[in-house]
């Protein structure tokens, strides 16, 4: 995509990245109870990494026998090297303190490749499970904004050098480098709460995990644009997706990365894509056709968006076609960047590692 470098004011062009949704793969981490074709989550995420995908995402919804999205991402962390692991985690019916610490742990087990898709959906079932009234309307974005702010403060509540491991004194941490976050929800909040802190987990390897959110809840009067690092953009049809991406970029500015959302159904294994496109529409743009035509569609789209997240109709079937034909050709054309081994998710998004907001200026030099 073409961007304006904030430091030089010059226009630069860099290749985009691709993410893939792994919903369903290896629900229990061992035996896959579906027809997707992968025996385990390990097999599925390694296949996506081997294909050259930059990001694997994990949807979260109640399903019998399935670990939640964050647990599945954590399971995948130690077995992968390059692919970023980004689970959906609800911001409405979860405890922000526990969410922040679990995401920080994910960053450690993945070596700095963790992210967070912050979701906020109306869910009577989730509300009943935790004994809350159902949240709806504008209150959803309010809940999301509060949960994101709490998590960011908690990640900063340990300075980077708070852990000293001083053998001579037996000291593990420097208590002066742990900070209270002292967060209280704003006036008029539906179910008010406060968080004192500090966190119970040292600062994440990335300092701050990149946070993604649907573009529909980011902007004026909702989740502030500067609270997130990337937004997920959808449109009713593939033809409208590029225009919607341009509109969102104009609305939110260049500081937020844009990721297009695309369902994919490909000609595969002797079956026409149209014949395979039997699932009900998801509300996202859906591409139905050949791998070659998908390359032609994605190449210009990756000049509009920083990245595109693909939602395959069948993980094993589409991933095979994507790995053999789509990603190699996009790389050959220069539209897709190469994965970086041992890089962080912030590196992929072009984000510097931030200093803790609570650190004394003298302690952040060189970070």
Secondary structure, DSSP 8 states (H G I E B T S, - for coil): -EEE-TTT--EEE--BEEEEE-TTTTTTSSS--SSSS-SSHHHHHHHHHHHT-SEEEE-----TT---HHHHHHHHHTT-SS-EEEEEEESSSS-HHHHHHHHHHHHHHTTS-EEEEEE----HHHHHHHT-----THHHHHHHHHHHHHHHHHHHSB-TT-EEEETTTTEEE-GGGB-EEEEE--TT-TT--EEEE--SS---TTSS-EEEEEGGGBSTTSB-GGG-SEEEE--SSHHHHHHHHHHHHHHH-TTSEEEEEEEEEE-BTTB-HHHH--S---SSEEEEE-HHHHHHHHHHHHHHSSEEEEEESSHHHHHHHIIIIIHHHHHHTT-B----TT--HHHHHT------TTS-GGGSTT-
